[in-house]
Amino acid sequence: MSWGEFVDVVAGILLVLGAGFAFVAAVGVVRFPDVLTRMHAATKPQTFGLLLILAGLALRIDSLSDLTLVAVVALFQLMTAPVSAHMVARATFRTGQVDREALVVDEGD
Amino acid sequence: MTVVAIICAVLLGLTGLLCLVRIVRGPTMLDRTVAADVFTAACVGAIGVEAAVGRHGTTLPILVALALVAFLGSVSIARYAASQAAGGPT
């Protein structure tokens, strides 16, 4: 197996893993009972799966400008996902959709 | 690479379908926001897989725009929901 084929196999594995993570996130979004648990299922595999897909994509393309764009997307995803997740969770608390009896630690005021 | 493309297409398509189920069933606006976020991530992933399989970078600017729009969308909906609950201006 030549070096190029090896890189292609690694990229394929990364792509499939990333798509699998996105699928797991969607299953969690459908099956979990309330907003906070759905966010728990959604945000982490979604970000990690997307990073895996972008890593596989970065292995497949050659030009430096394209690689820069991929890095920008990855960086942007890492920066914005926590912010939007935090804001959605805070809005969930403010609108009273959290079952506060079920929480172990409740610091949401 | 064709096998990889087919597997990824099936997985990401199922992801989109499940997110659509959650968007339709709700029950609240924030549930739909979370599901729409995952849906957008699936779209970004699908475009990324397509670019990786085809070995081209033509669609990469779409990825940047899509990531930006998804972030703005969920933040503005969250702010809207919070201010409605506080009785403030919508």
N, CA and C atoms of all chains as a GROMACS GRO file, in nm:
protein
  597
    1MET      N    1   0.086  -0.120   0.000
    1MET     CA    2   0.000   0.000   0.000
    1MET      C    3   0.089   0.124   0.000
    2SER      N    4   0.066   0.209  -0.095
    2SER     CA    5   0.148   0.330  -0.105
    2SER      C    6   0.104   0.431   0.000
    3TRP      N    7   0.184   0.537   0.012
    3TRP     CA    8   0.154   0.639   0.113
    3TRP      C    9   0.023   0.710   0.083
    4GLY      N   10  -0.003   0.740  -0.047
    4GLY     CA   11  -0.128   0.808  -0.084
    4GLY      C   12  -0.250   0.725  -0.049
    5GLU      N   13  -0.244   0.592  -0.076
    5GLU     CA   14  -0.358   0.507  -0.042
    5GLU      C   15  -0.380   0.502   0.108
    6PHE      N   16  -0.270   0.496   0.183
    6PHE     CA   17  -0.283   0.494   0.330
    6PHE      C   18  -0.353   0.619   0.381
    7VAL      N   19  -0.311   0.735   0.327
    7VAL     CA   20  -0.376   0.861   0.370
    7VAL      C   21  -0.524   0.860   0.333
    8ASP      N   22  -0.556   0.804   0.214
    8ASP     CA   23  -0.697   0.796   0.174
    8ASP      C   24  -0.778   0.708   0.268
    9VAL      N   25  -0.719   0.595   0.310
    9VAL     CA   26  -0.790   0.506   0.403
    9VAL      C   27  -0.816   0.577   0.536
   10VAL      N   28  -0.711   0.646   0.587
   10VAL     CA   29  -0.729   0.719   0.713
   10VAL      C   30  -0.838   0.825   0.698
   11ALA      N   31  -0.836   0.898   0.585
   11ALA     CA   32  -0.937   1.002   0.563
   11ALA      C   33  -1.076   0.941   0.558
   12GLY      N   34  -1.089   0.825   0.491
   12GLY     CA   35  -1.220   0.759   0.485
   12GLY      C   36  -1.270   0.720   0.622
   13ILE      N   37  -1.180   0.664   0.704
   13ILE     CA   38  -1.220   0.625   0.840
   13ILE      C   39  -1.266   0.747   0.919
   14LEU      N   40  -1.192   0.859   0.905
   14LEU     CA   41  -1.230   0.980   0.977
   14LEU      C   42  -1.367   1.030   0.931
   15LEU      N   43  -1.391   1.027   0.800
   15LEU     CA   44  -1.520   1.074   0.747
   15LEU      C   45  -1.635   0.989   0.801
   16VAL      N   46  -1.618   0.856   0.797
   16VAL     CA   47  -1.726   0.768   0.844
   16VAL      C   48  -1.749   0.789   0.994
   17LEU      N   49  -1.639   0.800   1.071
   17LEU     CA   50  -1.654   0.824   1.215
   17LEU      C   51  -1.729   0.954   1.242
   18GLY      N   52  -1.694   1.060   1.168
   18GLY     CA   53  -1.761   1.189   1.188
   18GLY      C   54  -1.909   1.181   1.158
   19ALA      N   55  -1.943   1.116   1.045
   19ALA     CA   56  -2.084   1.100   1.011
   19ALA      C   57  -2.156   1.018   1.118
   20GLY      N   58  -2.088   0.915   1.171
   20GLY     CA   59  -2.148   0.835   1.278
   20GLY      C   60  -2.175   0.918   1.402
   21PHE      N   61  -2.081   1.007   1.436
   21PHE     CA   62  -2.104   1.092   1.553
   21PHE      C   63  -2.223   1.185   1.532
   22ALA      N   64  -2.234   1.242   1.412
   22ALA     CA   65  -2.350   1.328   1.384
   22ALA      C   66  -2.480   1.248   1.398
   23PHE      N   67  -2.478   1.122   1.352
   23PHE     CA   68  -2.597   1.037   1.362
   23PHE      C   69  -2.632   1.010   1.509
   24VAL      N   70  -2.529   0.982   1.590
   24VAL     CA   71  -2.553   0.959   1.734
   24VAL      C   72  -2.617   1.083   1.798
   25ALA      N   73  -2.566   1.202   1.759
   25ALA     CA   74  -2.625   1.325   1.812
   25ALA      C   75  -2.773   1.335   1.776
   26ALA      N   76  -2.807   1.299   1.652
   26ALA     CA   77  -2.947   1.310   1.610
   26ALA      C   78  -3.035   1.212   1.686
   27VAL      N   79  -2.984   1.088   1.708
   27VAL     CA   80  -3.061   0.990   1.784
   27VAL      C   81  -3.088   1.043   1.925
   28GLY      N   82  -2.984   1.104   1.986
   28GLY     CA   83  -3.003   1.163   2.119
   28GLY      C   84  -3.106   1.273   2.118
   29VAL      N   85  -3.102   1.358   2.014
   29VAL     CA   86  -3.198   1.469   2.007
   29VAL      C   87  -3.340   1.416   1.999
   30VAL      N   88  -3.360   1.305   1.927
   30VAL     CA   89  -3.497   1.253   1.915
   30VAL      C   90  -3.540   1.181   2.042
   31ARG      N   91  -3.450   1.107   2.107
   31ARG     CA   92  -3.496   1.015   2.211
   31ARG      C   93  -3.491   1.070   2.353
   32PHE      N   94  -3.411   1.174   2.378
   32PHE     CA   95  -3.401   1.222   2.515
   32PHE      C   96  -3.522   1.307   2.554
   33PRO      N   97  -3.554   1.315   2.685
   33PRO     CA   98  -3.683   1.370   2.726
   33PRO      C   99  -3.696   1.522   2.732
   34ASP      N  100  -3.592   1.599   2.768
   34ASP     CA  101  -3.614   1.743   2.774
   34ASP      C  102  -3.498   1.820   2.713
   35VAL      N  103  -3.508   1.955   2.718
   35VAL     CA  104  -3.416   2.038   2.638
   35VAL      C  105  -3.272   2.018   2.679
   36LEU      N  106  -3.246   2.016   2.811
   36LEU     CA  107  -3.107   2.008   2.856
   36LEU      C  108  -3.042   1.876   2.816
   37THR      N  109  -3.114   1.764   2.832
   37THR     CA  110  -3.056   1.635   2.793
   37THR      C  111  -3.038   1.628   2.642
   38ARG      N  112  -3.130   1.690   2.568
   38ARG     CA  113  -3.114   1.692   2.423
   38ARG      C  114  -2.991   1.772   2.383
   39MET      N  115  -2.968   1.884   2.455
   39MET     CA  116  -2.847   1.962   2.425
   39MET      C  117  -2.722   1.882   2.458
   40HIS      N  118  -2.727   1.808   2.569
   40HIS     CA  119  -2.614   1.723   2.605
   40HIS      C  120  -2.583   1.625   2.493
   41ALA      N  121  -2.691   1.565   2.436
   41ALA     CA  122  -2.668   1.471   2.327
   41ALA      C  123  -2.620   1.544   2.202
   42ALA      N  124  -2.672   1.664   2.179
   42ALA     CA  125  -2.647   1.730   2.050
   42ALA      C  126  -2.510   1.793   2.040
   43THR      N  127  -2.469   1.872   2.141
   43THR     CA  128  -2.356   1.961   2.119
   43THR      C  129  -2.223   1.887   2.106
   44LYS      N  130  -2.198   1.790   2.195
   44LYS     CA  131  -2.064   1.731   2.193
   44LYS      C  132  -2.038   1.644   2.071
   45PRO      N  133  -2.122   1.542   2.043
   45PRO     CA  134  -2.093   1.463   1.923
   45PRO      C  135  -2.100   1.546   1.796
   46GLN      N  136  -2.185   1.646   1.798
   46GLN     CA  137  -2.198   1.730   1.679
   46GLN      C  138  -2.068   1.802   1.650
   47THR      N  139  -2.009   1.865   1.752
   47THR     CA  140  -1.883   1.937   1.733
   47THR      C  141  -1.771   1.840   1.699
   48PHE      N  142  -1.759   1.731   1.777
   48PHE     CA  143  -1.649   1.637   1.755
   48PHE      C  144  -1.662   1.568   1.619
   49GLY      N  145  -1.786   1.530   1.584
   49GLY     CA  146  -1.806   1.466   1.455
   49GLY      C  147  -1.771   1.558   1.340
   50LEU      N  148  -1.810   1.685   1.356
   50LEU     CA  149  -1.777   1.783   1.252
   50LEU      C  150  -1.626   1.801   1.241
   51LEU      N  151  -1.556   1.802   1.355
   51LEU     CA  152  -1.410   1.815   1.351
   51LEU      C  153  -1.348   1.694   1.283
   52LEU      N  154  -1.404   1.573   1.309
   52LEU     CA  155  -1.351   1.453   1.242
   52LEU      C  156  -1.368   1.463   1.091
   53ILE      N  157  -1.488   1.507   1.048
   53ILE     CA  158  -1.514   1.520   0.905
   53ILE      C  159  -1.418   1.622   0.844
   54LEU      N  160  -1.396   1.734   0.914
   54LEU     CA  161  -1.305   1.836   0.861
   54LEU      C  162  -1.162   1.785   0.856
   55ALA      N  163  -1.123   1.700   0.954
   55ALA     CA  164  -0.989   1.642   0.952
   55ALA      C  165  -0.973   1.550   0.831
   56GLY      N  166  -1.077   1.467   0.806
   56GLY     CA  167  -1.072   1.382   0.687
   56GLY      C  168  -1.065   1.463   0.560
   57LEU      N  169  -1.141   1.574   0.557
   57LEU     CA  170  -1.139   1.662   0.440
   57LEU      C  171  -1.001   1.724   0.421
   58ALA      N  172  -0.937   1.764   0.533
   58ALA     CA  173  -0.806   1.826   0.524
   58ALA      C  174  -0.702   1.728   0.471
   59LEU      N  175  -0.721   1.596   0.498
   59LEU     CA  176  -0.627   1.498   0.444
   59LEU      C  177  -0.643   1.480   0.294
   60ARG      N  178  -0.760   1.514   0.241
   60ARG     CA  179  -0.788   1.485   0.100
   60ARG      C  180  -0.754   1.600   0.007
   61ILE      N  181  -0.743   1.723   0.058
   61ILE     CA  182  -0.720   1.836  -0.032
   61ILE      C  183  -0.576   1.883  -0.016
   62ASP      N  184  -0.528   1.949  -0.120
   62ASP     CA  185  -0.386   1.983  -0.127
   62ASP      C  186  -0.357   2.132  -0.109
   63SER      N  187  -0.440   2.218  -0.169
   63SER     CA  188  -0.400   2.359  -0.177
   63SER      C  189  -0.407   2.425  -0.040
   64LEU      N  190  -0.316   2.519  -0.019
   64LEU     CA  191  -0.303   2.582   0.113
   64LEU      C  192  -0.424   2.669   0.145
   65SER      N  193  -0.481   2.736   0.044
   65SER     CA  194  -0.596   2.824   0.070
   65SER      C  195  -0.717   2.742   0.116
   66ASP      N  196  -0.738   2.625   0.054
   66ASP     CA  197  -0.849   2.540   0.097
   66ASP      C  198  -0.828   2.490   0.240
   67LEU      N  199  -0.703   2.453   0.270
   67LEU     CA  200  -0.674   2.408   0.407
   67LEU      C  201  -0.700   2.519   0.508
   68THR      N  202  -0.668   2.644   0.469
   68THR     CA  203  -0.695   2.756   0.559
   68THR      C  204  -0.844   2.770   0.586
   69LEU      N  205  -0.926   2.754   0.479
   69LEU     CA  206  -1.071   2.764   0.499
   69LEU      C  207  -1.122   2.655   0.593
   70VAL      N  208  -1.069   2.533   0.576
   70VAL     CA  209  -1.109   2.423   0.664
   70VAL      C  210  -1.072   2.456   0.809
   71ALA      N  211  -0.951   2.510   0.828
   71ALA     CA  212  -0.910   2.547   0.964
   71ALA      C  213  -0.999   2.655   1.022
   72VAL      N  214  -1.040   2.751   0.936
   72VAL     CA  215  -1.129   2.858   0.982
   72VAL      C  216  -1.262   2.801   1.028
   73VAL      N  217  -1.318   2.707   0.949
   73VAL     CA  218  -1.446   2.646   0.987
   73VAL      C  219  -1.433   2.573   1.120
   74ALA      N  220  -1.324   2.495   1.135
   74ALA     CA  221  -1.304   2.418   1.260
   74ALA      C  222  -1.291   2.512   1.379
   75LEU      N  223  -1.210   2.616   1.363
   75LEU     CA  224  -1.190   2.712   1.471
   75LEU      C  225  -1.321   2.782   1.508
   76PHE      N  226  -1.396   2.819   1.405
   76PHE     CA  227  -1.522   2.888   1.428
   76PHE      C  228  -1.621   2.799   1.501
   77GLN      N  229  -1.625   2.671   1.461
   77GLN     CA  230  -1.714   2.576   1.528
   77GLN      C  231  -1.677   2.563   1.675
   78LEU      N  232  -1.546   2.553   1.702
   78LEU     CA  233  -1.501   2.540   1.841
   78LEU      C  234  -1.534   2.663   1.922
   79MET      N  235  -1.530   2.782   1.860
   79MET     CA  236  -1.556   2.904   1.936
   79MET      C  237  -1.705   2.928   1.957
   80THR      N  238  -1.788   2.898   1.857
   80THR     CA  239  -1.929   2.937   1.865
   80THR      C  240  -2.018   2.832   1.931
   81ALA      N  241  -1.981   2.704   1.922
   81ALA     CA  242  -2.069   2.600   1.977
   81ALA      C  243  -2.092   2.618   2.128
   82PRO      N  244  -1.989   2.646   2.210
   82PRO     CA  245  -2.015   2.667   2.352
   82PRO      C  246  -2.102   2.789   2.378
   83VAL      N  247  -2.081   2.896   2.299
   83VAL     CA  248  -2.158   3.019   2.323
   83VAL      C  249  -2.306   2.996   2.297
   84SER      N  250  -2.338   2.936   2.181
   84SER     CA  251  -2.479   2.917   2.150
   84SER      C  252  -2.542   2.815   2.245
   85ALA      N  253  -2.466   2.710   2.282
   85ALA     CA  254  -2.520   2.612   2.376
   85ALA      C  255  -2.548   2.677   2.511
   86HIS      N  256  -2.457   2.763   2.556
   86HIS     CA  257  -2.478   2.832   2.683
   86HIS      C  258  -2.602   2.920   2.678
   87MET      N  259  -2.620   2.993   2.567
   87MET     CA  260  -2.735   3.084   2.559
   87MET      C  261  -2.865   3.009   2.553
   88VAL      N  262  -2.867   2.896   2.481
   88VAL     CA  263  -2.991   2.817   2.474
   88VAL      C  264  -3.023   2.759   2.613
   89ALA      N  265  -2.918   2.711   2.684
   89ALA     CA  266  -2.942   2.654   2.816
   89ALA      C  267  -2.993   2.761   2.912
   90ARG      N  268  -2.938   2.883   2.903
   90ARG     CA  269  -2.983   2.990   2.992
   90ARG      C  270  -3.128   3.028   2.963
   91ALA      N  271  -3.163   3.032   2.834
   91ALA     CA  272  -3.302   3.061   2.799
   91ALA      C  273  -3.394   2.951   2.849
   92THR      N  274  -3.345   2.826   2.848
   92THR     CA  275  -3.425   2.716   2.902
   92THR      C  276  -3.453   2.737   3.050
   93PHE      N  277  -3.351   2.776   3.126
   93PHE     CA  278  -3.370   2.804   3.268
   93PHE      C  279  -3.468   2.919   3.289
   94ARG      N  280  -3.448   3.028   3.215
   94ARG     CA  281  -3.531   3.147   3.234
   94ARG      C  282  -3.677   3.122   3.202
   95THR      N  283  -3.703   3.035   3.103
   95THR     CA  284  -3.842   3.010   3.068
   95THR      C  285  -3.902   2.899   3.154
   96GLY      N  286  -3.825   2.846   3.250
   96GLY     CA  287  -3.880   2.750   3.344
   96GLY      C  288  -3.913   2.615   3.285
   97GLN      N  289  -3.833   2.570   3.187
   97GLN     CA  290  -3.861   2.440   3.128
   97GLN      C  291  -3.773   2.331   3.186
   98VAL      N  292  -3.704   2.361   3.298
   98VAL     CA  293  -3.615   2.262   3.358
   98VAL      C  294  -3.682   2.204   3.481
   99ASP      N  295  -3.679   2.070   3.492
   99ASP     CA  296  -3.731   2.004   3.612
   99ASP      C  297  -3.625   2.015   3.721
  100ARG      N  298  -3.640   2.117   3.807
  100ARG     CA  299  -3.533   2.147   3.902
  100ARG      C  300  -3.521   2.042   4.012
  101GLU      N  301  -3.628   1.964   4.034
  101GLU     CA  302  -3.620   1.857   4.133
  101GLU      C  303  -3.523   1.748   4.089
  102ALA      N  304  -3.506   1.734   3.957
  102ALA     CA  305  -3.423   1.624   3.906
  102ALA      C  306  -3.274   1.659   3.906
  103LEU      N  307  -3.240   1.786   3.936
  103LEU     CA  308  -3.100   1.825   3.930
  103LEU      C  309  -3.026   1.786   4.058
  104VAL      N  310  -2.900   1.744   4.044
  104VAL     CA  311  -2.818   1.714   4.161
  104VAL      C  312  -2.762   1.845   4.219
  105VAL      N  313  -2.706   1.929   4.131
  105VAL     CA  314  -2.658   2.060   4.171
  105VAL      C  315  -2.734   2.164   4.090
  106ASP      N  316  -2.795   2.261   4.158
  106ASP     CA  317  -2.876   2.361   4.089
  106ASP      C  318  -2.815   2.499   4.113
  107GLU      N  319  -2.738   2.546   4.014
  107GLU     CA  320  -2.678   2.679   4.027
  107GLU      C  321  -2.740   2.775   3.927
  108GLY      N  322  -2.854   2.741   3.875
  108GLY     CA  323  -2.909   2.820   3.764
  108GLY      C  324  -3.002   2.930   3.808
  109ASP      N  325  -2.947   3.038   3.860
  109ASP     CA  326  -3.033   3.152   3.893
  109ASP      C  327  -2.974   3.281   3.839
  110MET      N  328  -1.327   0.506  -0.196
  110MET     CA  329  -1.392   0.631  -0.155
  110MET      C  330  -1.542   0.630  -0.184
  111THR      N  331  -1.584   0.552  -0.285
  111THR     CA  332  -1.727   0.546  -0.314
  111THR      C  333  -1.804   0.484  -0.197
  112VAL      N  334  -1.745   0.379  -0.138
  112VAL     CA  335  -1.810   0.314  -0.023
  112VAL      C  336  -1.823   0.415   0.091
  113VAL      N  337  -1.713   0.489   0.117
  113VAL     CA  338  -1.716   0.591   0.223
  113VAL      C  339  -1.825   0.693   0.194
  114ALA      N  340  -1.835   0.736   0.068
  114ALA     CA  341  -1.936   0.836   0.033
  114ALA      C  342  -2.076   0.784   0.060
  115ILE      N  343  -2.101   0.656   0.024
  115ILE     CA  344  -2.236   0.600   0.044
  115ILE      C  345  -2.268   0.590   0.193
  116ILE      N  346  -2.171   0.537   0.272
  116ILE     CA  347  -2.196   0.522   0.416
  116ILE      C  348  -2.225   0.658   0.479
  117CYS      N  349  -2.141   0.758   0.445
  117CYS     CA  350  -2.159   0.891   0.504
  117CYS      C  351  -2.292   0.952   0.461
  118ALA      N  352  -2.329   0.931   0.334
  118ALA     CA  353  -2.455   0.988   0.286
  118ALA      C  354  -2.573   0.928   0.363
  119VAL      N  355  -2.568   0.794   0.385
  119VAL     CA  356  -2.678   0.731   0.459
  119VAL      C  357  -2.684   0.785   0.602
  120LEU      N  358  -2.567   0.789   0.669
  120LEU     CA  359  -2.565   0.833   0.809
  120LEU      C  360  -2.613   0.978   0.821
  121LEU      N  361  -2.560   1.067   0.733
  121LEU     CA  362  -2.597   1.208   0.743
  121LEU      C  363  -2.741   1.231   0.701
  122GLY      N  364  -2.789   1.151   0.604
  122GLY     CA  365  -2.930   1.162   0.568
  122GLY      C  366  -3.022   1.124   0.682
  123LEU      N  367  -2.986   1.012   0.752
  123LEU     CA  368  -3.066   0.972   0.868
  123LEU      C  369  -3.060   1.080   0.976
  124THR      N  370  -2.941   1.141   0.994
  124THR     CA  371  -2.929   1.250   1.091
  124THR      C  372  -3.027   1.362   1.058
  125GLY      N  373  -3.030   1.404   0.930
  125GLY     CA  374  -3.122   1.510   0.890
  125GLY      C  375  -3.267   1.472   0.914
  126LEU      N  376  -3.302   1.346   0.881
  126LEU     CA  377  -3.441   1.302   0.900
  126LEU      C  378  -3.480   1.306   1.048
  127LEU      N  379  -3.391   1.253   1.135
  127LEU     CA  380  -3.423   1.251   1.279
  127LEU      C  381  -3.438   1.393   1.332
  128CYS      N  382  -3.351   1.485   1.285
  128CYS     CA  383  -3.363   1.625   1.330
  128CYS      C  384  -3.494   1.685   1.282
  129LEU      N  385  -3.536   1.651   1.160
  129LEU     CA  386  -3.664   1.702   1.112
  129LEU      C  387  -3.778   1.650   1.199
  130VAL      N  388  -3.769   1.522   1.242
  130VAL     CA  389  -3.872   1.466   1.331
  130VAL      C  390  -3.881   1.551   1.458
  131ARG      N  391  -3.764   1.585   1.515
  131ARG     CA  392  -3.765   1.664   1.639
  131ARG      C  393  -3.814   1.806   1.613
  132ILE      N  394  -3.780   1.864   1.497
  132ILE     CA  395  -3.826   1.999   1.466
  132ILE      C  396  -3.978   2.000   1.453
  133VAL      N  397  -4.035   1.895   1.392
  133VAL     CA  398  -4.180   1.891   1.375
  133VAL      C  399  -4.249   1.869   1.509
  134ARG      N  400  -4.195   1.777   1.591
  134ARG     CA  401  -4.266   1.741   1.714
  134ARG      C  402  -4.246   1.840   1.827
  135GLY      N  403  -4.140   1.921   1.821
  135GLY     CA  404  -4.118   2.021   1.925
  135GLY      C  405  -4.072   1.964   2.056
  136PRO      N  406  -4.140   1.989   2.168
  136PRO     CA  407  -4.261   2.069   2.181
  136PRO      C  408  -4.234   2.220   2.196
  137THR      N  409  -4.114   2.261   2.237
  137THR     CA  410  -4.091   2.405   2.256
  137THR      C  411  -3.999   2.458   2.147
  138MET      N  412  -3.991   2.593   2.144
  138MET     CA  413  -3.906   2.660   2.047
  138MET      C  414  -3.759   2.620   2.064
  139LEU      N  415  -3.716   2.600   2.193
  139LEU     CA  416  -3.574   2.572   2.216
  139LEU      C  417  -3.536   2.431   2.170
  140ASP      N  418  -3.632   2.335   2.185
  140ASP     CA  419  -3.607   2.202   2.129
  140ASP      C  420  -3.582   2.212   1.979
  141ARG      N  421  -3.664   2.294   1.914
  141ARG     CA  422  -3.649   2.307   1.768
  141ARG      C  423  -3.516   2.374   1.734
  142THR      N  424  -3.474   2.470   1.820
  142THR     CA  425  -3.344   2.534   1.795
  142THR      C  426  -3.231   2.433   1.800
  143VAL      N  427  -3.232   2.348   1.906
  143VAL     CA  428  -3.126   2.248   1.920
  143VAL      C  429  -3.125   2.154   1.799
  144ALA      N  430  -3.247   2.110   1.759
  144ALA     CA  431  -3.254   2.018   1.645
  144ALA      C  432  -3.208   2.086   1.516
  145ALA      N  433  -3.242   2.214   1.501
  145ALA     CA  434  -3.199   2.284   1.379
  145ALA      C  435  -3.048   2.302   1.377
  146ASP      N  436  -2.989   2.318   1.496
  146ASP     CA  437  -2.843   2.327   1.507
  146ASP      C  438  -2.778   2.199   1.457
  147VAL      N  439  -2.830   2.084   1.503
  147VAL     CA  440  -2.775   1.955   1.460
  147VAL      C  441  -2.797   1.937   1.310
  148PHE      N  442  -2.914   1.983   1.262
  148PHE     CA  443  -2.942   1.973   1.119
  148PHE      C  444  -2.839   2.051   1.037
  149THR      N  445  -2.808   2.173   1.083
  149THR     CA  446  -2.708   2.253   1.011
  149THR      C  447  -2.572   2.185   1.015
  150ALA      N  448  -2.537   2.125   1.131
  150ALA     CA  449  -2.409   2.054   1.140
  150ALA      C  450  -2.406   1.938   1.042
  151ALA      N  451  -2.521   1.870   1.026
  151ALA     CA  452  -2.526   1.760   0.929
  151ALA      C  453  -2.506   1.813   0.788
  152CYS      N  454  -2.563   1.932   0.759
  152CYS     CA  455  -2.544   1.991   0.626
  152CYS      C  456  -2.396   2.024   0.604
  153VAL      N  457  -2.332   2.085   0.705
  153VAL     CA  458  -2.188   2.117   0.694
  153VAL      C  459  -2.109   1.989   0.670
  154GLY      N  460  -2.143   1.882   0.747
  154GLY     CA  461  -2.075   1.755   0.730
  154GLY      C  462  -2.095   1.697   0.592
  155ALA      N  463  -2.217   1.708   0.539
  155ALA     CA  464  -2.244   1.653   0.406
  155ALA      C  465  -2.164   1.727   0.299
  156ILE      N  466  -2.160   1.859   0.309
  156ILE     CA  467  -2.083   1.936   0.210
  156ILE      C  468  -1.934   1.902   0.223
  157GLY      N  469  -1.888   1.885   0.349
  157GLY     CA  470  -1.748   1.850   0.371
  157GLY      C  471  -1.714   1.713   0.312
  158VAL      N  472  -1.804   1.614   0.333
  158VAL     CA  473  -1.780   1.481   0.278
  158VAL      C  474  -1.777   1.486   0.126
  159GLU      N  475  -1.868   1.565   0.070
  159GLU     CA  476  -1.872   1.576  -0.077
  159GLU      C  477  -1.741   1.636  -0.130
  160ALA      N  478  -1.692   1.740  -0.062
  160ALA     CA  479  -1.566   1.802  -0.105
  160ALA      C  480  -1.450   1.705  -0.090
  161ALA      N  481  -1.454   1.623   0.017
  161ALA     CA  482  -1.344   1.528   0.042
  161ALA      C  483  -1.346   1.417  -0.063
  162VAL      N  484  -1.464   1.368  -0.098
  162VAL     CA  485  -1.472   1.259  -0.196
  162VAL      C  486  -1.433   1.309  -0.334
  163GLY      N  487  -1.481   1.432  -0.368
  163GLY     CA  488  -1.451   1.486  -0.500
  163GLY      C  489  -1.314   1.551  -0.509
  164ARG      N  490  -1.244   1.563  -0.397
  164ARG     CA  491  -1.110   1.623  -0.395
  164ARG      C  492  -1.109   1.763  -0.453
  165HIS      N  493  -1.203   1.849  -0.413
  165HIS     CA  494  -1.202   1.987  -0.462
  165HIS      C  495  -1.236   2.080  -0.347
  166GLY      N  496  -1.206   2.209  -0.365
  166GLY     CA  497  -1.232   2.305  -0.259
  166GLY      C  498  -1.332   2.411  -0.296
  167THR      N  499  -1.413   2.383  -0.401
  167THR     CA  500  -1.504   2.487  -0.450
  167THR      C  501  -1.613   2.519  -0.350
  168THR      N  502  -1.658   2.420  -0.271
  168THR     CA  503  -1.773   2.441  -0.183
  168THR      C  504  -1.732   2.486  -0.043
  169LEU      N  505  -1.603   2.503  -0.020
  169LEU     CA  506  -1.560   2.535   0.117
  169LEU      C  507  -1.610   2.670   0.169
  170PRO      N  508  -1.621   2.776   0.086
  170PRO     CA  509  -1.678   2.901   0.139
  170PRO      C  510  -1.820   2.884   0.194
  171ILE      N  511  -1.896   2.788   0.133
  171ILE     CA  512  -2.032   2.763   0.184
  171ILE      C  513  -2.025   2.714   0.329
  172LEU      N  514  -1.924   2.633   0.359
  172LEU     CA  515  -1.909   2.582   0.496
  172LEU      C  516  -1.892   2.697   0.595
  173VAL      N  517  -1.806   2.794   0.558
  173VAL     CA  518  -1.784   2.908   0.647
  173VAL      C  519  -1.914   2.984   0.670
  174ALA      N  520  -1.986   3.014   0.560
  174ALA     CA  521  -2.110   3.090   0.572
  174ALA      C  522  -2.213   3.014   0.654
  175LEU      N  523  -2.223   2.883   0.632
  175LEU     CA  524  -2.324   2.801   0.702
  175LEU      C  525  -2.296   2.797   0.852
  176ALA      N  526  -2.167   2.781   0.889
  176ALA     CA  527  -2.133   2.779   1.031
  176ALA      C  528  -2.170   2.910   1.098
  177LEU      N  529  -2.142   3.023   1.028
  177LEU     CA  530  -2.174   3.155   1.083
  177LEU      C  531  -2.324   3.173   1.101
  178VAL      N  532  -2.402   3.138   0.997
  178VAL     CA  533  -2.546   3.160   1.003
  178VAL      C  534  -2.611   3.074   1.112
  179ALA      N  535  -2.563   2.948   1.128
  179ALA     CA  536  -2.619   2.860   1.230
  179ALA      C  537  -2.599   2.921   1.369
  180PHE      N  538  -2.480   2.974   1.393
  180PHE     CA  539  -2.450   3.035   1.523
  180PHE      C  540  -2.542   3.154   1.548
  181LEU      N  541  -2.553   3.245   1.450
  181LEU     CA  542  -2.638   3.363   1.468
  181LEU      C  543  -2.782   3.323   1.492
  182GLY      N  544  -2.830   3.221   1.419
  182GLY     CA  545  -2.968   3.178   1.434
  182GLY      C  546  -3.000   3.130   1.574
  183SER      N  547  -2.916   3.038   1.627
  183SER     CA  548  -2.951   2.984   1.759
  183SER      C  549  -2.936   3.090   1.868
  184VAL      N  550  -2.836   3.180   1.855
  184VAL     CA  551  -2.821   3.285   1.956
  184VAL      C  552  -2.941   3.379   1.956
  185SER      N  553  -2.987   3.419   1.837
  185SER     CA  554  -3.098   3.514   1.835
  185SER      C  555  -3.227   3.451   1.886
  186ILE      N  556  -3.250   3.323   1.853
  186ILE     CA  557  -3.371   3.258   1.905
  186ILE      C  558  -3.364   3.246   2.057
  187ALA      N  559  -3.244   3.213   2.110
  187ALA     CA  560  -3.231   3.201   2.256
  187ALA      C  561  -3.257   3.335   2.323
  188ARG      N  562  -3.206   3.443   2.266
  188ARG     CA  563  -3.230   3.576   2.325
  188ARG      C  564  -3.378   3.612   2.319
  189TYR      N  565  -3.442   3.578   2.208
  189TYR     CA  566  -3.584   3.606   2.192
  189TYR      C  567  -3.666   3.532   2.298
  190ALA      N  568  -3.636   3.403   2.317
  190ALA     CA  569  -3.711   3.323   2.415
  190ALA      C  570  -3.690   3.378   2.555
  191ALA      N  571  -3.564   3.415   2.589
  191ALA     CA  572  -3.537   3.466   2.724
  191ALA      C  573  -3.609   3.597   2.748
  192SER      N  574  -3.611   3.688   2.651
  192SER     CA  575  -3.674   3.817   2.675
  192SER      C  576  -3.826   3.802   2.678
  193GLN      N  577  -3.880   3.705   2.607
  193GLN     CA  578  -4.025   3.682   2.616
  193GLN      C  579  -4.063   3.633   2.755
  194ALA      N  580  -3.978   3.545   2.813
  194ALA     CA  581  -4.008   3.492   2.945
  194ALA      C  582  -4.001   3.600   3.050
  195ALA      N  583  -3.910   3.698   3.032
  195ALA     CA  584  -3.896   3.806   3.129
  195ALA      C  585  -4.002   3.913   3.113
  196GLY      N  586  -4.086   3.899   3.012
  196GLY     CA  587  -4.190   3.999   2.988
  196GLY      C  588  -4.138   4.125   2.924
  197GLY      N  589  -4.016   4.118   2.875
  197GLY     CA  590  -3.956   4.234   2.811
  197GLY      C  591  -4.002   4.249   2.668
  198PRO      N  592  -3.941   4.346   2.598
  198PRO     CA  593  -3.980   4.365   2.459
  198PRO      C  594  -3.940   4.246   2.375
  199THR      N  595  -4.024   4.208   2.282
  199THR     CA  596  -3.991   4.099   2.195
  199THR      C  597  -3.925   4.158   2.074
   0.00000   0.00000   0.00000
